[in-house]
Amino acid sequence: MPVALRAQCQIGSFTLSATCFQQGPLANIVLSGGTPPYQLQFTGMNGASWSTQSFQNGPFSTVLPTTPTVLEPPVELQVTDAQGCVAFSSAFYFIHVAMWPEVWFENACGGNAVELYWNGLFTIAGAPGNTSPCGYNTYMITGLQGFEVTGSLAADWSQPAPGVWRFNTPLPFGTTYAVRIWNSGAPNGCYGAGDVFHCTDPGTITVPESPTNCGIYFRMQAALTGALPSGTLMTDGLRAANLIPLTEPYTALGYQYVGMPLNPAIPPTTLAVTGNNAIVDWVVVELRAQNAPGTVVYSKAAVIQRDGDVVEANGTSNWLFAAVPAGVYHVAIRHRNHLGIMTEQPYFIHNDQSYLGRPLFNFRHTLLPMFGVDARKNVGTVYGLWPGDANFDGVVKYTGQNNDRDAVLQAVGGITPTNSVTGYLGADINLDGIVRYTGANNDRDIILQTIGGVVPTATRLQQLP
């Protein structure tokens, strides 16, 4: 309700109002009897303040800001006209805390139950925040086929990522669920005066009787710098020479996959594709545990294209699939003669496309932090895997036991360094299909450059835990 001004200049009235759909509380003021322009200073009970101007007599409306701080009610208004006449008033409003959760489910490829998720941020008086300001959160999940549960948000939900909540109890297939979040009642409200109103429109999701979408999906881009002499496109010499095997090569190198159910194969038609999407080589993609990044929870063979897209072996899907539950994972990529790399931070990966889209891990970009020190090689504007690990042991060495230079020499015969040999070989560091120890485009020099190019006894270690 309007509160009469305690001013000497008869400057009208002041009210505040708020709804679930406003950006902030609306101030309605009647300014009369003074000399414009008017200076208006609003101060909340919490000391936050904001000011504006009105250049005429009569009604004036403005929306109070909610950032960086909400002006907690009651709000005091000081009006000063051009002649120095000062008037005061105060008004009260209910802070509206709105939450319309986006709800989805994740099917982990097994059993007859799904995990229920919701995401979004509470909107406090029009300003988004990460959590409800009250701290007394209650949820209710209602299933239209008889399922209903009410409880504590903190006790029954976990938070795998900022703004994302997962119900800890799997729910059965074949029903529609509604999630509603609200405040269960602080004794005197959130701001000391019972001044909070909660908007509780629910989010809903229907889980089919037999969900077909399961596991998680994500995208990846990377670069094998041995095949990236300059520019942004890798070379595809192995494909052009018809040397890329149709089945993955890493099992023969001793790599043990985790969770990959079948041995993937490249269709011959895929190897006929030229241009940006031409296949460069096979790679291995790994998901590693959030709190134990040395533990691989899922790995699979994939292929990398000239433009850096890492795609399924069929070469047609830019979405990489993993048969694991939605969760937080480190993402790594490995190659048979390059040093593997991994994201420094774990990331939330899931199946739902509506929540921020499926993530893209761009290993080519400097803004994606990598685990370890100097984990990638920079070629122009592109970052990629260090080349030179000819024996796939995680270390690039030019001299000493198990060094990679000798692997190149042995590949060309071990006696005549000017020889060359064609094939799909680990010693082919630049992936052009030909192993050379000396001369133009030789593979030995790349190994020396990777360890620094000056001290031949130096080494470079793979930055994976």
SEFI-598554 format. One record per residue (C-alpha): x, y, z; residue in one letter. Coordinates in nm, 2 decimals. Layout:
<east->X&north->Y&up->Z&residuo->A>
...
END
This chain:
<east->0.00&north->0.00&up->0.00&residuo->M>
<east->0.12&north->0.36&up->-0.06&residuo->P>
<east->0.30&north->0.53&up->0.22&residuo->V>
<east->0.26&north->0.90&up->0.27&residuo->A>
<east->0.57&north->1.10&up->0.21&residuo->L>
<east->0.73&north->1.29&up->0.50&residuo->R>
<east->0.84&north->1.57&up->0.27&residuo->A>
<east->0.80&north->1.95&up->0.28&residuo->Q>
<east->0.74&north->1.97&up->-0.09&residuo->C>
<east->0.42&north->1.76&up->-0.13&residuo->Q>
<east->0.59&north->1.52&up->-0.37&residuo->I>
<east->0.33&north->1.24&up->-0.41&residuo->G>
<east->0.34&north->0.87&up->-0.32&residuo->S>
<east->0.56&north->0.56&up->-0.35&residuo->F>
<east->0.47&north->0.19&up->-0.40&residuo->T>
<east->0.66&north->-0.12&up->-0.49&residuo->L>
<east->0.53&north->-0.44&up->-0.65&residuo->S>
<east->0.67&north->-0.76&up->-0.78&residuo->A>
<east->0.55&north->-1.07&up->-0.97&residuo->T>
<east->0.71&north->-1.40&up->-1.08&residuo->C>
<east->0.76&north->-1.26&up->-1.43&residuo->F>
<east->0.93&north->-0.93&up->-1.36&residuo->Q>
<east->1.30&north->-0.86&up->-1.39&residuo->Q>
<east->1.28&north->-0.67&up->-1.06&residuo->G>
<east->1.04&north->-0.49&up->-0.83&residuo->P>
<east->0.84&north->-0.21&up->-1.01&residuo->L>
<east->0.85&north->0.13&up->-0.83&residuo->A>
<east->0.56&north->0.36&up->-0.90&residuo->N>
<east->0.61&north->0.72&up->-0.77&residuo->I>
<east->0.40&north->1.04&up->-0.81&residuo->V>
<east->0.62&north->1.35&up->-0.81&residuo->L>
<east->0.45&north->1.68&up->-0.77&residuo->S>
<east->0.50&north->2.02&up->-0.61&residuo->G>
<east->0.87&north->2.03&up->-0.67&residuo->G>
<east->1.11&north->2.16&up->-0.94&residuo->T>
<east->1.25&north->1.90&up->-1.18&residuo->P>
<east->1.48&north->1.73&up->-1.23&residuo->P>
<east->1.44&north->1.50&up->-0.93&residuo->Y>
<east->1.71&north->1.28&up->-0.79&residuo->Q>
<east->1.58&north->0.95&up->-0.66&residuo->L>
<east->1.78&north->0.74&up->-0.42&residuo->Q>
<east->1.65&north->0.39&up->-0.32&residuo->F>
<east->1.81&north->0.21&up->-0.03&residuo->T>
<east->1.72&north->-0.14&up->0.08&residuo->G>
<east->1.71&north->-0.27&up->0.44&residuo->M>
<east->2.04&north->-0.45&up->0.36&residuo->N>
<east->2.21&north->-0.12&up->0.28&residuo->G>
<east->2.21&north->-0.18&up->-0.10&residuo->A>
<east->2.13&north->0.13&up->-0.29&residuo->S>
<east->2.05&north->0.26&up->-0.64&residuo->W>
<east->1.97&north->0.60&up->-0.79&residuo->S>
<east->1.80&north->0.74&up->-1.10&residuo->T>
<east->1.64&north->1.07&up->-1.22&residuo->Q>
<east->1.30&north->1.19&up->-1.33&residuo->S>
<east->1.28&north->1.51&up->-1.54&residuo->F>
<east->0.92&north->1.60&up->-1.50&residuo->Q>
<east->0.64&north->1.62&up->-1.25&residuo->N>
<east->0.37&north->1.36&up->-1.23&residuo->G>
<east->0.38&north->0.97&up->-1.23&residuo->P>
<east->0.72&north->0.80&up->-1.27&residuo->F>
<east->0.79&north->0.43&up->-1.29&residuo->S>
<east->1.11&north->0.24&up->-1.28&residuo->T>
<east->1.23&north->-0.12&up->-1.22&residuo->V>
<east->1.47&north->-0.16&up->-0.94&residuo->L>
<east->1.78&north->-0.36&up->-1.03&residuo->P>
<east->1.85&north->-0.70&up->-0.88&residuo->T>
<east->2.23&north->-0.71&up->-0.96&residuo->T>
<east->2.47&north->-0.70&up->-0.81&residuo->P>
<east->2.25&north->-0.70&up->-0.50&residuo->T>
<east->1.87&north->-0.72&up->-0.44&residuo->V>
<east->1.74&north->-0.42&up->-0.25&residuo->L>
<east->1.58&north->-0.60&up->0.05&residuo->E>
<east->1.24&north->-0.47&up->0.17&residuo->P>
<east->1.14&north->-0.23&up->0.31&residuo->P>
<east->1.30&north->0.01&up->0.07&residuo->V>
<east->1.35&north->0.37&up->0.16&residuo->E>
<east->1.32&north->0.64&up->-0.11&residuo->L>
<east->1.48&north->0.98&up->-0.09&residuo->Q>
<east->1.37&north->1.24&up->-0.35&residuo->V>
<east->1.56&north->1.56&up->-0.40&residuo->T>
<east->1.44&north->1.83&up->-0.64&residuo->D>
<east->1.64&north->2.09&up->-0.83&residuo->A>
<east->1.59&north->2.35&up->-0.54&residuo->Q>
<east->1.72&north->2.11&up->-0.28&residuo->G>
<east->1.38&north->2.02&up->-0.14&residuo->C>
<east->1.40&north->1.67&up->0.01&residuo->V>
<east->1.12&north->1.41&up->0.07&residuo->A>
<east->1.13&north->1.06&up->0.21&residuo->F>
<east->0.91&north->0.76&up->0.19&residuo->S>
<east->0.94&north->0.38&up->0.22&residuo->S>
<east->0.76&north->0.08&up->0.06&residuo->A>
<east->0.75&north->-0.29&up->0.10&residuo->F>
<east->0.73&north->-0.57&up->-0.15&residuo->Y>
<east->0.75&north->-0.95&up->-0.16&residuo->F>
<east->1.07&north->-1.09&up->-0.31&residuo->I>
<east->0.97&north->-1.35&up->-0.57&residuo->H>
<east->1.19&north->-1.66&up->-0.59&residuo->V>
<east->1.10&north->-1.84&up->-0.92&residuo->A>
<east->1.21&north->-2.19&up->-1.03&residuo->M>
<east->1.08&north->-2.35&up->-1.34&residuo->W>
<east->1.30&north->-2.66&up->-1.36&residuo->P>
<east->1.38&north->-2.82&up->-1.69&residuo->E>
<east->1.34&north->-3.19&up->-1.62&residuo->V>
<east->1.49&north->-3.49&up->-1.82&residuo->W>
<east->1.58&north->-3.85&up->-1.76&residuo->F>
<east->1.90&north->-4.05&up->-1.83&residuo->E>
<east->1.89&north->-4.41&up->-1.93&residuo->N>
<east->2.22&north->-4.59&up->-1.84&residuo->A>
<east->2.17&north->-4.88&up->-2.08&residuo->C>
<east->2.04&north->-5.15&up->-1.85&residuo->G>
<east->1.77&north->-5.24&up->-1.61&residuo->G>
<east->1.42&north->-5.09&up->-1.61&residuo->N>
<east->1.47&north->-4.76&up->-1.43&residuo->A>
<east->1.60&north->-4.42&up->-1.52&residuo->V>
<east->1.77&north->-4.14&up->-1.34&residuo->E>
<east->1.57&north->-3.82&up->-1.31&residuo->L>
<east->1.74&north->-3.48&up->-1.35&residuo->Y>
<east->1.64&north->-3.12&up->-1.34&residuo->W>
<east->1.85&north->-2.81&up->-1.42&residuo->N>
<east->1.82&north->-2.44&up->-1.40&residuo->G>
<east->1.88&north->-2.15&up->-1.16&residuo->L>
<east->1.66&north->-2.00&up->-0.90&residuo->F>
<east->1.56&north->-1.65&up->-1.01&residuo->T>
<east->1.56&north->-1.41&up->-0.71&residuo->I>
<east->1.36&north->-1.10&up->-0.77&residuo->A>
<east->1.44&north->-1.13&up->-1.14&residuo->G>
<east->1.81&north->-1.21&up->-1.10&residuo->A>
<east->1.93&north->-1.56&up->-1.16&residuo->P>
<east->2.12&north->-1.74&up->-0.87&residuo->G>
<east->2.26&north->-2.09&up->-0.82&residuo->N>
<east->2.05&north->-2.18&up->-0.52&residuo->T>
<east->1.74&north->-2.07&up->-0.34&residuo->S>
<east->1.83&north->-1.78&up->-0.11&residuo->P>
<east->1.63&north->-1.93&up->0.17&residuo->C>
<east->1.82&north->-2.25&up->0.23&residuo->G>
<east->1.50&north->-2.44&up->0.33&residuo->Y>
<east->1.44&north->-2.62&up->0.00&residuo->N>
<east->1.17&north->-2.88&up->-0.05&residuo->T>
<east->1.09&north->-3.08&up->-0.36&residuo->Y>
<east->0.80&north->-3.28&up->-0.47&residuo->M>
<east->0.81&north->-3.54&up->-0.75&residuo->I>
<east->0.47&north->-3.65&up->-0.87&residuo->T>
<east->0.42&north->-3.94&up->-1.11&residuo->G>
<east->0.09&north->-3.93&up->-1.30&residuo->L>
<east->0.05&north->-4.30&up->-1.25&residuo->Q>
<east->0.05&north->-4.29&up->-0.87&residuo->G>
<east->0.41&north->-4.21&up->-0.78&residuo->F>
<east->0.46&north->-3.93&up->-0.54&residuo->E>
<east->0.74&north->-3.83&up->-0.30&residuo->V>
<east->0.82&north->-3.52&up->-0.10&residuo->T>
<east->1.15&north->-3.46&up->0.08&residuo->G>
<east->1.46&north->-3.25&up->0.12&residuo->S>
<east->1.65&north->-3.12&up->-0.18&residuo->L>
<east->1.98&north->-3.15&up->0.00&residuo->A>
<east->1.92&north->-3.50&up->0.13&residuo->A>
<east->1.76&north->-3.67&up->-0.17&residuo->D>
<east->1.93&north->-3.50&up->-0.46&residuo->W>
<east->2.29&north->-3.48&up->-0.56&residuo->S>
<east->2.45&north->-3.21&up->-0.77&residuo->Q>
<east->2.68&north->-3.34&up->-1.04&residuo->P>
<east->2.74&north->-3.00&up->-1.20&residuo->A>
<east->2.64&north->-2.63&up->-1.12&residuo->P>
<east->2.27&north->-2.58&up->-1.17&residuo->G>
<east->2.21&north->-2.96&up->-1.23&residuo->V>
<east->2.04&north->-3.19&up->-0.98&residuo->W>
<east->2.00&north->-3.57&up->-0.99&residuo->R>
<east->1.74&north->-3.76&up->-0.79&residuo->F>
<east->1.93&north->-4.03&up->-0.60&residuo->N>
<east->1.66&north->-4.29&up->-0.64&residuo->T>
<east->1.61&north->-4.45&up->-0.99&residuo->P>
<east->1.25&north->-4.42&up->-1.12&residuo->L>
<east->1.05&north->-4.68&up->-1.32&residuo->P>
<east->0.98&north->-4.65&up->-1.69&residuo->F>
<east->0.64&north->-4.56&up->-1.84&residuo->G>
<east->0.51&north->-4.26&up->-1.65&residuo->T>
<east->0.51&north->-3.88&up->-1.65&residuo->T>
<east->0.70&north->-3.71&up->-1.37&residuo->Y>
<east->0.66&north->-3.35&up->-1.25&residuo->A>
<east->0.92&north->-3.18&up->-1.04&residuo->V>
<east->0.83&north->-2.88&up->-0.82&residuo->R>
<east->1.07&north->-2.70&up->-0.60&residuo->I>
<east->0.97&north->-2.45&up->-0.33&residuo->W>
<east->1.06&north->-2.31&up->0.01&residuo->N>
<east->0.93&north->-2.52&up->0.30&residuo->S>
<east->0.92&north->-2.22&up->0.53&residuo->G>
<east->1.19&north->-2.04&up->0.72&residuo->A>
<east->1.05&north->-1.91&up->1.05&residuo->P>
<east->1.05&north->-1.55&up->0.95&residuo->N>
<east->1.11&north->-1.56&up->0.58&residuo->G>
<east->1.45&north->-1.55&up->0.41&residuo->C>
<east->1.52&north->-1.18&up->0.47&residuo->Y>
<east->1.39&north->-1.15&up->0.82&residuo->G>
<east->1.04&north->-1.03&up->0.76&residuo->A>
<east->0.85&north->-1.31&up->0.58&residuo->G>
<east->0.91&north->-1.12&up->0.26&residuo->D>
<east->0.96&north->-1.41&up->0.01&residuo->V>
<east->0.70&north->-1.55&up->-0.23&residuo->F>
<east->0.79&north->-1.87&up->-0.42&residuo->H>
<east->0.67&north->-1.94&up->-0.77&residuo->C>
<east->0.62&north->-2.31&up->-0.81&residuo->T>
<east->0.53&north->-2.40&up->-1.16&residuo->D>
<east->0.66&north->-2.76&up->-1.22&residuo->P>
<east->0.87&north->-2.91&up->-1.49&residuo->G>
<east->0.76&north->-3.23&up->-1.64&residuo->T>
<east->0.90&north->-3.53&up->-1.84&residuo->I>
<east->0.74&north->-3.84&up->-1.98&residuo->T>
<east->0.95&north->-4.16&up->-1.96&residuo->V>
<east->0.85&north->-4.41&up->-2.23&residuo->P>
<east->0.78&north->-4.77&up->-2.15&residuo->E>
<east->1.10&north->-4.88&up->-2.33&residuo->S>
<east->1.34&north->-4.59&up->-2.36&residuo->P>
<east->1.58&north->-4.63&up->-2.65&residuo->T>
<east->1.82&north->-4.34&up->-2.57&residuo->N>
<east->2.08&north->-4.46&up->-2.33&residuo->C>
<east->2.44&north->-4.38&up->-2.24&residuo->G>
<east->2.59&north->-4.04&up->-2.31&residuo->I>
<east->2.69&north->-3.83&up->-2.62&residuo->Y>
<east->2.96&north->-3.57&up->-2.67&residuo->F>
<east->3.17&north->-3.41&up->-2.94&residuo->R>
<east->3.55&north->-3.37&up->-2.98&residuo->M>
<east->3.80&north->-3.19&up->-3.19&residuo->Q>
<east->4.17&north->-3.25&up->-3.19&residuo->A>
<east->4.49&north->-3.24&up->-3.40&residuo->A>
<east->4.77&north->-3.48&up->-3.46&residuo->L>
<east->5.06&north->-3.23&up->-3.51&residuo->T>
<east->5.28&north->-3.48&up->-3.69&residuo->G>
<east->5.02&north->-3.45&up->-3.98&residuo->A>
<east->4.98&north->-3.07&up->-3.93&residuo->L>
<east->5.28&north->-2.90&up->-4.09&residuo->P>
<east->5.10&north->-2.57&up->-4.10&residuo->S>
<east->4.75&north->-2.42&up->-4.13&residuo->G>
<east->4.45&north->-2.58&up->-3.97&residuo->T>
<east->4.39&north->-2.90&up->-4.18&residuo->L>
<east->4.58&north->-3.22&up->-4.13&residuo->M>
<east->4.72&north->-3.42&up->-4.41&residuo->T>
<east->4.55&north->-3.75&up->-4.51&residuo->D>
<east->4.85&north->-3.93&up->-4.67&residuo->G>
<east->4.76&north->-4.26&up->-4.51&residuo->L>
<east->4.41&north->-4.26&up->-4.65&residuo->R>
<east->4.53&north->-4.14&up->-4.99&residuo->A>
<east->4.78&north->-4.43&up->-5.00&residuo->A>
<east->4.50&north->-4.68&up->-4.89&residuo->N>
<east->4.70&north->-4.77&up->-4.58&residuo->L>
<east->4.45&north->-4.71&up->-4.30&residuo->I>
<east->4.33&north->-5.05&up->-4.17&residuo->P>
<east->3.95&north->-5.11&up->-4.17&residuo->L>
<east->3.97&north->-5.24&up->-3.81&residuo->T>
<east->4.12&north->-5.06&up->-3.51&residuo->E>
<east->4.49&north->-5.10&up->-3.46&residuo->P>
<east->4.53&north->-5.05&up->-3.08&residuo->Y>
<east->4.45&north->-5.39&up->-2.95&residuo->T>
<east->4.75&north->-5.52&up->-3.15&residuo->A>
<east->4.96&north->-5.26&up->-2.97&residuo->L>
<east->4.86&north->-5.39&up->-2.63&residuo->G>
<east->4.59&north->-5.13&up->-2.55&residuo->Y>
<east->4.30&north->-5.28&up->-2.35&residuo->Q>
<east->3.97&north->-5.11&up->-2.40&residuo->Y>
<east->3.72&north->-5.05&up->-2.12&residuo->V>
<east->3.36&north->-5.10&up->-2.20&residuo->G>
<east->3.37&north->-5.10&up->-2.58&residuo->M>
<east->3.14&north->-5.39&up->-2.68&residuo->P>
<east->3.24&north->-5.45&up->-3.04&residuo->L>
<east->3.54&north->-5.41&up->-3.26&residuo->N>
<east->3.45&north->-5.11&up->-3.48&residuo->P>
<east->3.53&north->-5.10&up->-3.84&residuo->A>
<east->3.56&north->-4.82&up->-4.10&residuo->I>
<east->3.33&north->-4.88&up->-4.41&residuo->P>
<east->3.54&north->-4.87&up->-4.73&residuo->P>
<east->3.31&north->-4.60&up->-4.86&residuo->T>
<east->3.41&north->-4.37&up->-4.57&residuo->T>
<east->3.78&north->-4.39&up->-4.68&residuo->L>
<east->3.68&north->-4.27&up->-5.02&residuo->A>
<east->3.57&north->-3.93&up->-4.87&residuo->V>
<east->3.81&north->-3.64&up->-4.95&residuo->T>
<east->3.83&north->-3.28&up->-4.84&residuo->G>
<east->3.79&north->-3.15&up->-4.48&residuo->N>
<east->3.61&north->-3.47&up->-4.37&residuo->N>
<east->3.87&north->-3.71&up->-4.50&residuo->A>
<east->4.00&north->-3.96&up->-4.25&residuo->I>
<east->4.35&north->-3.91&up->-4.11&residuo->V>
<east->4.38&north->-4.21&up->-3.88&residuo->D>
<east->4.24&north->-4.41&up->-3.59&residuo->W>
<east->4.25&north->-4.26&up->-3.23&residuo->V>
<east->4.14&north->-4.38&up->-2.89&residuo->V>
<east->3.89&north->-4.17&up->-2.68&residuo->V>
<east->3.88&north->-4.22&up->-2.31&residuo->E>
<east->3.65&north->-4.11&up->-2.03&residuo->L>
<east->3.82&north->-4.10&up->-1.69&residuo->R>
<east->3.69&north->-4.09&up->-1.34&residuo->A>
<east->3.60&north->-3.75&up->-1.19&residuo->Q>
<east->3.81&north->-3.79&up->-0.87&residuo->N>
<east->4.06&north->-4.05&up->-1.00&residuo->A>
<east->4.17&north->-3.93&up->-1.35&residuo->P>
<east->4.41&north->-4.22&up->-1.37&residuo->G>
<east->4.12&north->-4.46&up->-1.39&residuo->T>
<east->3.97&north->-4.52&up->-1.74&residuo->V>
<east->3.59&north->-4.59&up->-1.70&residuo->V>
<east->3.52&north->-4.62&up->-2.07&residuo->Y>
<east->3.73&north->-4.61&up->-2.39&residuo->S>
<east->3.66&north->-4.66&up->-2.75&residuo->K>
<east->3.82&north->-4.65&up->-3.10&residuo->A>
<east->3.73&north->-4.36&up->-3.32&residuo->A>
<east->3.87&north->-4.18&up->-3.62&residuo->V>
<east->3.99&north->-3.82&up->-3.67&residuo->I>
<east->3.92&north->-3.62&up->-3.98&residuo->Q>
<east->4.14&north->-3.35&up->-4.15&residuo->R>
<east->3.95&north->-3.06&up->-3.99&residuo->D>
<east->3.99&north->-3.22&up->-3.64&residuo->G>
<east->3.65&north->-3.37&up->-3.59&residuo->D>
<east->3.68&north->-3.70&up->-3.39&residuo->V>
<east->3.39&north->-3.92&up->-3.51&residuo->V>
<east->3.26&north->-4.27&up->-3.48&residuo->E>
<east->3.44&north->-4.53&up->-3.69&residuo->A>
<east->3.16&north->-4.52&up->-3.95&residuo->N>
<east->3.27&north->-4.16&up->-4.02&residuo->G>
<east->2.91&north->-4.04&up->-4.04&residuo->T>
<east->2.83&north->-3.94&up->-3.68&residuo->S>
<east->3.00&north->-3.63&up->-3.51&residuo->N>
<east->2.85&north->-3.75&up->-3.18&residuo->W>
<east->3.07&north->-3.99&up->-2.99&residuo->L>
<east->2.87&north->-4.24&up->-2.78&residuo->F>
<east->2.97&north->-4.40&up->-2.45&residuo->A>
<east->2.76&north->-4.66&up->-2.27&residuo->A>
<east->2.81&north->-4.51&up->-1.93&residuo->V>
<east->2.57&north->-4.32&up->-1.70&residuo->P>
<east->2.54&north->-3.94&up->-1.72&residuo->A>
<east->2.81&north->-3.80&up->-1.49&residuo->G>
<east->3.12&north->-3.59&up->-1.45&residuo->V>
<east->3.43&north->-3.72&up->-1.64&residuo->Y>
<east->3.77&north->-3.62&up->-1.76&residuo->H>
<east->3.80&north->-3.66&up->-2.14&residuo->V>
<east->4.13&north->-3.79&up->-2.30&residuo->A>
<east->4.24&north->-3.87&up->-2.65&residuo->I>
<east->4.54&north->-4.10&up->-2.75&residuo->R>
<east->4.71&north->-4.19&up->-3.08&residuo->H>
<east->4.96&north->-4.46&up->-3.17&residuo->R>
<east->5.26&north->-4.23&up->-3.23&residuo->N>
<east->5.15&north->-3.91&up->-3.05&residuo->H>
<east->5.14&north->-3.83&up->-2.68&residuo->L>
<east->4.80&north->-3.85&up->-2.53&residuo->G>
<east->4.63&north->-3.55&up->-2.36&residuo->I>
<east->4.34&north->-3.51&up->-2.11&residuo->M>
<east->4.12&north->-3.23&up->-1.99&residuo->T>
<east->4.24&north->-3.07&up->-1.67&residuo->E>
<east->3.89&north->-3.04&up->-1.53&residuo->Q>
<east->3.61&north->-3.30&up->-1.53&residuo->P>
<east->3.29&north->-3.21&up->-1.71&residuo->Y>
<east->2.93&north->-3.31&up->-1.69&residuo->F>
<east->2.83&north->-3.53&up->-1.99&residuo->I>
<east->2.48&north->-3.66&up->-2.05&residuo->H>
<east->2.23&north->-3.76&up->-2.31&residuo->N>
<east->1.98&north->-3.47&up->-2.29&residuo->D>
<east->2.02&north->-3.23&up->-2.58&residuo->Q>
<east->1.81&north->-2.94&up->-2.43&residuo->S>
<east->2.04&north->-2.87&up->-2.13&residuo->Y>
<east->2.31&north->-2.65&up->-2.29&residuo->L>
<east->2.34&north->-2.89&up->-2.58&residuo->G>
<east->2.58&north->-3.18&up->-2.59&residuo->R>
<east->2.92&north->-3.07&up->-2.50&residuo->P>
<east->3.21&north->-3.01&up->-2.75&residuo->L>
<east->3.56&north->-3.07&up->-2.62&residuo->F>
<east->3.79&north->-2.87&up->-2.85&residuo->N>
<east->4.14&north->-3.00&up->-2.78&residuo->F>
<east->4.26&north->-2.77&up->-3.06&residuo->R>
<east->4.19&north->-2.45&up->-2.87&residuo->H>
<east->4.41&north->-2.30&up->-2.60&residuo->T>
<east->4.10&north->-2.21&up->-2.39&residuo->L>
<east->4.04&north->-2.58&up->-2.30&residuo->L>
<east->4.28&north->-2.64&up->-2.01&residuo->P>
<east->4.49&north->-2.96&up->-2.03&residuo->M>
<east->4.61&north->-3.18&up->-1.75&residuo->F>
<east->4.98&north->-3.16&up->-1.68&residuo->G>
<east->5.25&north->-2.92&up->-1.81&residuo->V>
<east->5.30&north->-2.82&up->-2.17&residuo->D>
<east->5.07&north->-3.11&up->-2.27&residuo->A>
<east->5.02&north->-2.99&up->-2.63&residuo->R>
<east->5.22&north->-2.86&up->-2.92&residuo->K>
<east->5.13&north->-2.53&up->-3.08&residuo->N>
<east->5.12&north->-2.51&up->-3.46&residuo->V>
<east->5.01&north->-2.17&up->-3.57&residuo->G>
<east->4.66&north->-2.12&up->-3.41&residuo->T>
<east->4.61&north->-2.49&up->-3.35&residuo->V>
<east->4.71&north->-2.69&up->-3.04&residuo->Y>
<east->4.75&north->-3.07&up->-3.08&residuo->G>
<east->4.91&north->-3.39&up->-2.96&residuo->L>
<east->5.29&north->-3.40&up->-2.95&residuo->W>
<east->5.43&north->-3.63&up->-3.22&residuo->P>
<east->5.71&north->-3.88&up->-3.20&residuo->G>
<east->5.61&north->-4.17&up->-2.97&residuo->D>
<east->5.69&north->-4.43&up->-3.23&residuo->A>
<east->5.67&north->-4.72&up->-2.99&residuo->N>
<east->5.35&north->-4.61&up->-2.81&residuo->F>
<east->5.50&north->-4.61&up->-2.46&residuo->D>
<east->5.41&north->-4.26&up->-2.35&residuo->G>
<east->5.76&north->-4.11&up->-2.38&residuo->V>
<east->5.93&north->-3.94&up->-2.67&residuo->V>
<east->6.31&north->-4.02&up->-2.66&residuo->K>
<east->6.58&north->-3.96&up->-2.91&residuo->Y>
<east->6.86&north->-4.16&up->-2.74&residuo->T>
<east->6.88&north->-4.43&up->-2.48&residuo->G>
<east->6.69&north->-4.75&up->-2.42&residuo->Q>
<east->6.36&north->-4.79&up->-2.62&residuo->N>
<east->6.42&north->-4.46&up->-2.79&residuo->N>
<east->6.19&north->-4.36&up->-3.08&residuo->D>
<east->6.47&north->-4.26&up->-3.32&residuo->R>
<east->6.59&north->-4.62&up->-3.34&residuo->D>
<east->6.23&north->-4.73&up->-3.42&residuo->A>
<east->6.25&north->-4.51&up->-3.73&residuo->V>
<east->6.59&north->-4.65&up->-3.83&residuo->L>
<east->6.48&north->-5.01&up->-3.78&residuo->Q>
<east->6.17&north->-4.95&up->-3.99&residuo->A>
<east->6.39&north->-4.86&up->-4.29&residuo->V>
<east->6.61&north->-5.16&up->-4.24&residuo->G>
<east->6.86&north->-5.06&up->-3.97&residuo->G>
<east->7.16&north->-5.04&up->-4.20&residuo->I>
<east->7.11&north->-4.78&up->-4.47&residuo->T>
<east->6.97&north->-4.46&up->-4.33&residuo->P>
<east->6.88&north->-4.33&up->-4.67&residuo->T>
<east->6.63&north->-4.61&up->-4.73&residuo->N>
<east->6.26&north->-4.55&up->-4.69&residuo->S>
<east->5.96&north->-4.79&up->-4.64&residuo->V>
<east->5.59&north->-4.76&up->-4.71&residuo->T>
<east->5.32&north->-4.89&up->-4.48&residuo->G>
<east->5.10&north->-4.83&up->-4.18&residuo->Y>
<east->5.38&north->-4.80&up->-3.92&residuo->L>
<east->5.43&north->-4.64&up->-3.59&residuo->G>
<east->5.76&north->-4.50&up->-3.71&residuo->A>
<east->5.57&north->-4.29&up->-3.97&residuo->D>
<east->5.55&north->-3.99&up->-3.74&residuo->I>
<east->5.42&north->-3.74&up->-4.00&residuo->N>
<east->5.15&north->-3.99&up->-4.12&residuo->L>
<east->5.23&north->-3.96&up->-4.49&residuo->D>
<east->5.26&north->-4.34&up->-4.54&residuo->G>
<east->5.64&north->-4.34&up->-4.58&residuo->I>
<east->5.90&north->-4.38&up->-4.31&residuo->V>
<east->6.22&north->-4.18&up->-4.38&residuo->R>
<east->6.52&north->-4.15&up->-4.15&residuo->Y>
<east->6.70&north->-3.88&up->-4.35&residuo->T>
<east->6.61&north->-3.63&up->-4.62&residuo->G>
<east->6.31&north->-3.42&up->-4.68&residuo->A>
<east->6.00&north->-3.50&up->-4.47&residuo->N>
<east->6.19&north->-3.74&up->-4.26&residuo->N>
<east->6.04&north->-3.87&up->-3.94&residuo->D>
<east->6.35&north->-3.87&up->-3.72&residuo->R>
<east->6.37&north->-3.48&up->-3.72&residuo->D>
<east->6.02&north->-3.46&up->-3.57&residuo->I>
<east->6.13&north->-3.67&up->-3.27&residuo->I>
<east->6.42&north->-3.44&up->-3.21&residuo->L>
<east->6.20&north->-3.13&up->-3.24&residuo->Q>
<east->5.95&north->-3.27&up->-2.99&residuo->T>
<east->6.22&north->-3.31&up->-2.72&residuo->I>
<east->6.34&north->-2.96&up->-2.78&residuo->G>
<east->6.57&north->-2.98&up->-3.08&residuo->G>
<east->6.89&north->-2.91&up->-2.89&residuo->V>
<east->6.97&north->-3.17&up->-2.63&residuo->V>
<east->6.94&north->-3.52&up->-2.77&residuo->P>
<east->6.92&north->-3.68&up->-2.43&residuo->T>
<east->6.61&north->-3.48&up->-2.34&residuo->A>
<east->6.27&north->-3.66&up->-2.33&residuo->T>
<east->5.91&north->-3.55&up->-2.34&residuo->R>
<east->5.65&north->-3.74&up->-2.12&residuo->L>
<east->5.29&north->-3.80&up->-2.20&residuo->Q>
<east->5.08&north->-3.58&up->-1.97&residuo->Q>
<east->4.83&north->-3.84&up->-1.85&residuo->L>
<east->4.80&north->-3.96&up->-1.49&residuo->P>
END
